[in-house]
Amino acid sequence: MPLRDALANVDPYRPQPPARVLAERLGLERLTKLGSNEGALGPLPEAVAAYEATAAELARYPDGDASDLRAALAERHGVAPEQVVPGNGADELIRLCGAAALDAGDAAVFPWPSFPSYVSAAAVHGATPLQVPLNDRRAVDVDALLDACDTPAPGGGRVRVVFLANPNNPTGTLLDPSELRRFLDSLPDRILCVLDEAYAEYADPEPGGPALLREGRPRLCVLRTFSKVYGLAGLRVGYALASPEAARALDRVRPIFNVNQPAQAAAVASLAARDAIGERVAHTRAAREQLRETLAASGLRPVASQANFVYADVPGGDGAGLAERLLAEGFIVRALDGFGAPGAIRVTCGTDEENAAFAEALARVVRSG
């Protein structure tokens, strides 16, 4: 029996064993992880140097305000430092948005299939998660989202949060800028809109959440992360760019030391490496097109992606079965049951070598039936 009644509706995250443990269990010399959308090229040299330079201060608590990181991000995005809220990855900030805006009996709306953390961010606070199906399981249906925002929660409460991943995870699709603007213009004032732009750097064009925020829109929160293109997933550092009201609310619920000092230092250093980031983006954009062709050539039905992964429907609808067969070949991909797409898989772009090896493994698996 859970300690709080609301927790009965929360499905705890069940992580897969580490790759080294899985490899040992399966008797594999090598296991390539293409299931978690991490940056394929690792941390930048500047970030590693900044990380190592903090070692002598590990006995001290980190800067609870993340002042250097706030200042650097504020300058990068053209907002005030107090509009930047640091997080232990974007995932923590999703949960904090729920804590800041949802009371028991309220509701949160989001497209579906999408990121499962939106479900738990609502449910853990006793709110109702309202899932709005994508058009053809690919494109966000703006009008259906708006209709859902007027739908009372089962307990009579109102929708108070909209989570909108752009590009969407797991499909990789990008919302048309004019549709996004229309959505925001039509959204009731009581609702906090959370634009989750975790994969923004890979998109072409890059989604304009920060620009929308600079227009002075109230109750808007844009999430970004250093876990993807910057290669810092292991340090857990993300950030919100938010309207003043939303930023103040997030700071009220944010743990004071939620981003450690090595992570802060590595993130600040990473921001300066613009040329290297541009090269990474170019690599990923080419890799995802090659990956789309690989999946299509093996009979899957991939969706054109604007992220660092490709979503594909599996003939016969057994995404989990295909993921298991690929695991036996030494490749971890994501089965999408928990994302609302049990008939599909999601594959992260790896290095050129990893992508080529995956193409061969997928062809073998499909040929073997």
C-alpha positions as CSV (number, residue, x, y, z in Angstrom):
1,M,0.0,0.0,0.0
2,P,1.6,3.4,-1.0
3,L,2.1,6.0,1.6
4,R,-0.1,8.5,-0.4
5,D,-3.2,7.4,-2.3
6,A,-2.0,9.3,-5.4
7,L,1.1,7.1,-5.7
8,A,-1.1,4.1,-6.5
9,N,-1.5,5.7,-10.0
10,V,2.3,6.2,-10.4
11,D,4.3,3.5,-12.3
12,P,7.8,3.7,-11.0
13,Y,10.7,3.9,-13.5
14,R,12.2,0.5,-14.0
15,P,15.7,1.0,-15.5
16,Q,17.3,-1.6,-17.7
17,P,20.5,-3.1,-16.2
18,P,23.7,-1.3,-17.2
19,A,25.1,-2.3,-20.6
20,R,28.1,-4.0,-19.1
21,V,25.8,-6.2,-16.9
22,L,23.6,-7.1,-19.9
23,A,26.6,-7.9,-22.0
24,E,27.8,-10.3,-19.4
25,R,24.4,-12.0,-19.0
26,L,24.1,-12.4,-22.7
27,G,27.7,-13.5,-23.2
28,L,28.5,-10.7,-25.6
29,E,31.8,-9.0,-25.9
30,R,30.2,-5.7,-26.9
31,L,26.8,-4.2,-26.4
32,T,26.0,-1.0,-28.3
33,K,23.5,1.3,-26.6
34,L,21.1,3.0,-29.0
35,G,18.1,3.3,-26.7
36,S,18.5,6.4,-24.5
37,N,19.1,9.2,-27.0
38,E,22.5,10.1,-25.5
39,G,24.9,12.2,-27.5
40,A,27.0,9.8,-29.6
41,L,30.2,11.7,-29.4
42,G,30.7,12.1,-25.6
43,P,31.5,15.2,-23.6
44,L,33.5,18.0,-25.2
45,P,37.2,18.3,-24.2
46,E,36.5,21.8,-22.7
47,A,33.8,20.2,-20.5
48,V,36.0,17.4,-19.3
49,A,38.7,20.0,-18.3
50,A,36.2,22.1,-16.4
51,Y,34.8,19.1,-14.7
52,E,38.2,17.9,-13.5
53,A,39.1,21.4,-12.3
54,T,36.4,21.2,-9.7
55,A,37.8,18.1,-8.0
56,A,39.6,20.1,-5.2
57,E,36.3,21.6,-4.1
58,L,34.2,18.4,-3.8
59,A,34.0,18.8,-0.1
60,R,32.0,22.0,-0.6
61,Y,28.4,22.3,-1.4
62,P,27.7,23.6,-5.0
63,D,26.6,27.1,-5.8
64,G,22.9,26.7,-5.0
65,D,22.0,29.5,-7.3
66,A,24.1,28.1,-10.2
67,S,24.9,31.8,-10.8
68,D,27.6,31.3,-13.5
69,L,25.4,28.9,-15.4
70,R,22.3,31.1,-15.1
71,A,24.3,34.1,-16.4
72,A,25.8,32.2,-19.3
73,L,22.4,30.8,-20.3
74,A,20.6,34.1,-19.9
75,E,23.2,35.7,-22.3
76,R,22.9,32.9,-24.8
77,H,19.1,33.1,-24.9
78,G,18.5,36.8,-24.4
79,V,16.5,36.6,-21.1
80,A,17.1,37.8,-17.6
81,P,19.2,35.5,-15.3
82,E,16.2,35.2,-12.9
83,Q,14.3,33.6,-15.8
84,V,16.7,30.7,-15.9
85,V,16.1,27.8,-13.6
86,P,18.7,25.0,-13.3
87,G,17.6,21.4,-13.1
88,N,19.0,17.9,-12.5
89,G,18.4,17.2,-16.1
90,A,15.2,18.3,-18.0
91,D,13.4,15.3,-16.4
92,E,13.6,16.9,-12.9
93,L,12.2,20.1,-14.3
94,I,9.2,18.3,-15.8
95,R,8.4,17.0,-12.3
96,L,9.0,20.5,-10.8
97,C,6.6,22.0,-13.3
98,G,4.0,19.6,-12.0
99,A,4.8,20.6,-8.4
100,A,4.6,24.3,-9.3
101,A,1.3,24.2,-11.1
102,L,-0.8,21.1,-10.1
103,D,-3.0,20.5,-7.1
104,A,-4.8,17.3,-6.4
105,G,-7.8,17.0,-8.7
106,D,-6.3,19.1,-11.5
107,A,-5.2,17.8,-14.9
108,A,-2.3,17.9,-17.2
109,V,-2.7,17.6,-21.0
110,F,-0.1,16.3,-23.5
111,P,0.1,14.6,-26.9
112,W,0.4,10.8,-27.0
113,P,2.6,8.9,-27.8
114,S,5.1,11.1,-26.0
115,F,7.4,11.2,-23.0
116,P,6.2,9.1,-20.1
117,S,7.5,11.6,-17.5
118,Y,4.5,13.8,-18.3
119,V,2.3,11.0,-17.0
120,S,4.1,10.7,-13.7
121,A,4.6,14.5,-13.3
122,A,0.8,14.7,-13.1
123,A,-0.1,11.5,-11.3
124,V,2.5,12.0,-8.4
125,H,0.7,15.2,-7.5
126,G,-2.8,13.7,-7.5
127,A,-3.6,15.2,-10.9
128,T,-5.1,13.5,-13.9
129,P,-2.9,12.9,-17.0
130,L,-5.0,13.5,-20.1
131,Q,-3.5,12.0,-23.3
132,V,-4.4,13.5,-26.7
133,P,-3.7,11.1,-29.6
134,L,-1.3,12.3,-32.3
135,N,-2.6,12.5,-35.9
136,D,-1.6,9.2,-37.5
137,R,0.6,8.7,-34.3
138,R,2.9,11.3,-35.7
139,A,1.7,14.9,-35.8
140,V,0.5,17.0,-32.9
141,D,-3.2,17.8,-33.2
142,V,-3.3,21.4,-31.9
143,D,-7.1,21.7,-32.0
144,A,-7.5,18.4,-30.1
145,L,-5.1,19.7,-27.5
146,L,-7.0,22.9,-27.1
147,D,-10.3,21.0,-26.8
148,A,-8.7,18.9,-24.1
149,C,-7.7,22.0,-22.2
150,D,-11.4,22.7,-21.7
151,T,-12.2,19.2,-20.5
152,P,-12.7,18.9,-16.7
153,A,-10.7,16.4,-14.8
154,P,-12.6,13.3,-13.5
155,G,-12.8,15.0,-10.1
156,G,-14.0,18.2,-11.5
157,G,-10.7,20.0,-11.5
158,R,-9.3,22.0,-14.4
159,V,-6.4,21.6,-16.7
160,R,-3.5,23.6,-15.3
161,V,-0.5,22.3,-17.4
162,V,0.2,21.4,-21.0
163,F,3.4,19.4,-21.7
164,L,4.4,19.7,-25.4
165,A,7.7,18.0,-26.6
166,N,9.0,19.8,-29.6
167,P,10.5,17.8,-31.3
168,N,8.3,15.1,-29.9
169,N,9.8,12.0,-28.2
170,P,9.5,9.3,-29.4
171,T,8.3,10.3,-32.9
172,G,10.9,13.0,-33.6
173,T,8.3,15.2,-35.3
174,L,8.4,19.0,-35.1
175,L,5.4,21.3,-34.7
176,D,5.0,23.9,-37.3
177,P,5.9,27.3,-35.8
178,S,2.6,28.9,-36.9
179,E,0.7,26.1,-35.3
180,L,2.6,26.5,-32.1
181,R,2.0,30.2,-32.1
182,R,-1.7,29.6,-32.7
183,F,-1.8,27.1,-29.9
184,L,-0.2,29.5,-27.4
185,D,-2.4,32.4,-28.5
186,S,-5.5,30.3,-27.8
187,L,-4.4,28.7,-24.5
188,P,-6.4,29.9,-21.4
189,D,-4.4,32.1,-19.1
190,R,-4.7,29.6,-16.1
191,I,-2.5,27.0,-17.9
192,L,1.2,26.7,-17.7
193,C,2.6,25.6,-21.1
194,V,5.8,23.6,-20.8
195,L,7.6,23.4,-24.2
196,D,10.1,20.5,-23.8
197,E,12.8,21.3,-26.3
198,A,15.3,18.6,-25.2
199,Y,16.3,17.9,-28.8
200,A,16.1,21.5,-30.1
201,E,19.7,21.7,-31.4
202,Y,19.2,18.8,-33.8
203,A,16.1,20.3,-35.4
204,D,16.0,22.2,-38.7
205,P,14.8,24.8,-38.1
206,E,15.5,24.9,-34.4
207,P,12.3,25.4,-32.4
208,G,11.7,28.9,-31.2
209,G,10.8,28.5,-27.6
210,P,13.3,31.1,-26.3
211,A,12.1,33.7,-28.8
212,L,8.4,33.1,-27.8
213,L,9.5,33.6,-24.2
214,R,11.2,36.9,-25.1
215,E,7.9,38.2,-26.4
216,G,6.8,38.4,-22.8
217,R,4.3,35.5,-22.8
218,P,3.0,34.6,-19.3
219,R,2.9,31.1,-18.0
220,L,5.4,29.8,-20.5
221,C,8.3,27.4,-19.6
222,V,10.9,26.2,-22.2
223,L,13.0,23.2,-21.2
224,R,16.5,22.5,-22.6
225,T,19.2,20.0,-21.6
226,F,23.0,19.3,-21.8
227,S,22.3,15.6,-21.9
228,K,22.1,15.3,-25.7
229,V,24.2,17.3,-28.1
230,Y,26.6,18.4,-25.3
231,G,27.2,14.8,-24.2
232,L,26.7,15.4,-20.5
233,A,23.9,12.9,-19.7
234,G,25.8,11.4,-16.8
235,L,26.1,14.7,-15.1
236,R,22.3,15.4,-15.2
237,V,22.1,19.1,-16.0
238,G,19.2,20.8,-17.7
239,Y,17.5,24.2,-17.5
240,A,14.2,26.0,-17.8
241,L,13.8,29.3,-19.5
242,A,10.5,30.7,-18.0
243,S,8.3,33.7,-17.7
244,P,9.0,35.5,-14.4
245,E,5.9,34.1,-12.8
246,A,6.7,30.5,-13.8
247,A,10.4,30.9,-12.9
248,R,9.5,32.1,-9.4
249,A,7.2,29.2,-8.9
250,L,9.9,26.7,-10.1
251,D,12.4,28.2,-7.7
252,R,10.0,27.7,-4.8
253,V,9.9,24.0,-5.4
254,R,13.5,23.4,-6.6
255,P,15.9,21.7,-4.3
256,I,18.7,24.1,-3.4
257,F,21.6,21.9,-4.5
258,N,19.9,20.1,-7.4
259,V,22.8,20.7,-9.9
260,N,26.2,19.7,-8.6
261,Q,29.3,21.9,-9.1
262,P,31.1,19.7,-11.6
263,A,28.0,19.6,-13.8
264,Q,27.6,23.4,-13.6
265,A,31.3,23.9,-14.6
266,A,31.1,21.4,-17.5
267,A,27.9,23.0,-18.8
268,V,29.3,26.5,-18.8
269,A,32.4,25.3,-20.6
270,S,30.3,23.4,-23.2
271,L,28.3,26.6,-24.1
272,A,31.5,28.2,-25.5
273,A,32.2,25.4,-28.0
274,R,29.9,26.5,-30.7
275,D,31.9,25.2,-33.7
276,A,32.2,21.8,-32.2
277,I,28.5,21.7,-31.5
278,G,27.7,22.7,-35.0
279,E,29.8,19.7,-36.3
280,R,27.9,17.4,-33.9
281,V,24.6,18.6,-35.2
282,A,25.7,18.1,-38.8
283,H,26.8,14.6,-38.0
284,T,23.5,13.7,-36.4
285,R,21.4,15.1,-39.2
286,A,23.3,13.0,-41.7
287,A,23.2,9.9,-39.4
288,R,19.4,10.1,-38.8
289,E,18.7,10.1,-42.5
290,Q,21.0,7.1,-43.0
291,L,19.2,5.4,-40.0
292,R,15.8,6.1,-41.5
293,E,17.0,4.5,-44.8
294,T,18.3,1.5,-42.8
295,L,15.0,0.9,-41.1
296,A,13.0,1.3,-44.3
297,A,15.3,-1.1,-46.1
298,S,14.5,-3.8,-43.5
299,G,10.7,-3.3,-43.9
300,L,10.0,-1.1,-41.0
301,R,8.1,2.2,-41.4
302,P,10.2,5.0,-40.1
303,V,9.1,8.6,-39.5
304,A,11.3,11.5,-40.7
305,S,12.9,12.8,-37.5
306,Q,14.1,16.2,-36.3
307,A,15.9,14.7,-33.2
308,N,18.9,12.4,-32.7
309,F,16.8,9.3,-33.0
310,V,14.4,7.7,-35.5
311,Y,11.0,6.2,-34.7
312,A,9.7,3.2,-36.7
313,D,6.6,1.1,-36.8
314,V,7.3,-2.6,-36.7
315,P,5.4,-4.9,-39.2
316,G,3.2,-7.1,-37.1
317,G,3.2,-4.6,-34.2
318,D,5.7,-6.4,-31.9
319,G,8.2,-3.6,-31.0
320,A,9.3,-5.3,-27.8
321,G,10.0,-8.6,-29.7
322,L,12.2,-6.8,-32.2
323,A,14.0,-5.0,-29.5
324,E,14.7,-8.3,-27.7
325,R,16.1,-9.9,-30.9
326,L,18.3,-6.9,-31.5
327,L,19.6,-7.1,-27.9
328,A,20.7,-10.7,-28.6
329,E,22.7,-9.2,-31.5
330,G,24.4,-6.7,-29.2
331,F,22.2,-3.6,-29.8
332,I,20.0,-1.9,-27.2
333,V,17.1,0.0,-28.9
334,R,14.0,1.3,-27.2
335,A,10.8,-0.6,-27.2
336,L,8.0,2.0,-26.9
337,D,5.3,0.3,-24.8
338,G,5.8,2.9,-22.0
339,F,5.6,5.7,-24.5
340,G,2.2,4.7,-25.9
341,A,3.5,3.0,-29.1
342,P,3.9,-0.8,-28.4
343,G,4.1,-1.5,-32.1
344,A,7.2,0.6,-32.7
345,I,10.9,1.0,-31.7
346,R,13.1,4.1,-31.3
347,V,16.7,4.0,-32.4
348,T,19.3,6.6,-31.3
349,C,21.9,7.8,-33.8
350,G,25.3,6.4,-32.8
351,T,28.8,6.9,-34.3
352,D,29.3,6.1,-37.9
353,E,30.8,2.7,-36.9
354,E,27.8,1.9,-34.6
355,N,25.3,2.9,-37.2
356,A,26.9,0.7,-39.8
357,A,27.1,-2.3,-37.5
358,F,23.4,-1.7,-36.5
359,A,22.4,-1.8,-40.1
360,E,24.0,-5.2,-40.5
361,A,22.5,-6.5,-37.3
362,L,19.0,-5.4,-38.2
363,A,19.2,-7.0,-41.6
364,R,20.2,-10.3,-40.0
365,V,17.4,-10.1,-37.5
366,V,14.8,-9.4,-40.2
367,R,16.1,-12.1,-42.5
368,S,16.0,-14.7,-39.7
369,G,12.3,-13.8,-39.1
